[in-house]
Amino acid sequence: MTVYIPIKLPSLANMRLHWRAMDRLKRSQKDAVLLALNCNRETVPIPPLTVTIKRMGKRKLDSDNAIISAKYVRDSVAKWYDIDDGSDLYEWRYEQAIDTQYGVEIRIEAREA
């Protein structure tokens, strides 16, 4: 199952936002991910899973900022499955690509136990 969401994933580690602005950013990312996943419910892979989060933007982030930028995407995938994101049922992978548009691609694949 693969979904694409046209949202910007900024580096959250370096942002200095008012708490309300950060809350709006967090909610908008979570809502967008949950909506996209709910629209593709007919092809839901069954855990254990490999989840690849691919951030697309005009430039790449360093590896730790790339992972931090995907925090709310990861949280939303875990919420959608109702399984804690620290569970061994997930293998999380992160990728980046340079693109003219901002977005995130989430690829969820079943893996052998």
Number of C-alpha atoms within 10 A of each C-alpha: 15 16 15 14 17 13 18 16 22 18 17 18 11 9 9 9 11 8 9 9 11 14 12 11 18 15 13 13 20 19 15 16 26 15 13 15 22 12 10 12 10 9 11 15 14 12 17 16 19 18 21 18 23 20 27 22 20 11 12 15 16 10 12 10 15 22 22 17 19 21 16 19 23 21 16 21 20 16 14 14 12 9 15 13 17 11 10 13 17 20 16 16 13 14 15 19 16 12 13 10 12 18 17 24 20 23 16 23 18 16 15 7 8
